[in-house]
Amino acid sequence: MAASAAAAAAATAAEDEARLLRLEEQAEHGGGGAWEYLCLARRLRARRPEPVLRLGLALLNDSSARSRLASEQWTLYEQVAVAAMDCQRLDVAKDCIGVLSKQFPGSMRVGRLEALLFEAKGEWTDAERAYALILENNPFDQIVHKRKIAIAKAQGDMALAVEYLNKYLELYKQAAFCYEELILAQPTVPLYHLAYAEVLYTMGGLENIQTARKYYASTIQLTGGKNTRALFGVCLCSSAINQLTKGRNKEEESSELQSLAAEALLKDYKQRAPSKEALITSLLKNMKLS
């Protein structure tokens, strides 16, 4: 199911991806649009380090262009630093991070960049120390937990990677408990129902997914059927439950819920994104919900 969701997301972003490539070619050939390209690459989380590094550095090295960016220049420094590390231009990354460190002393976000630079240099002990400092201030920083897993794997210590992974998964259990408490305190806030459903779905397992579907359904009820993520969540959960139970899940109420959610999802896409209707129809058919 995660693969189906990823395929849907990738297909939905196809137009943006094509636009990204057009802007890249335009900017690389002096046709302008470099900042627009960099913003779109960031929004899509596209891994295009070489053009991002070239175009981003050109803007940062142009004092008038950098001035026009105002506060956005700091976002660009961060984007260029990451691209520079991907390209092994560690001198450029160090310079960008240095600028950010002076502008935002003590920033945890900059601290993550400094730790990434240690990683890029293969200085694992320093990277671990930097990440440990961040976790002291924010034990629930998911990015840092993921990086610790990556460091253990890079060093070939799979036992430690598994230990870190288990700690990471424990965060989801803690998050689930917190959302349960929030729902008890404020049962009519749809955001809490949706977040709780997504945590449960991510954790996986039949019982968790069945409960996740209930909370996606309550999100739909609380929003008057106008939450696309919840509609899609019901469909994902229904498909996963069917797979886990080998089709033995025959509750009439559940079958009606998944049919209504699929129908509402199609209607939503037809009204708001008609160009994606065929994609969603095909996806639901593959999930055996349409």
Disulfide bonds with the S-S distance in Angstrom:
none
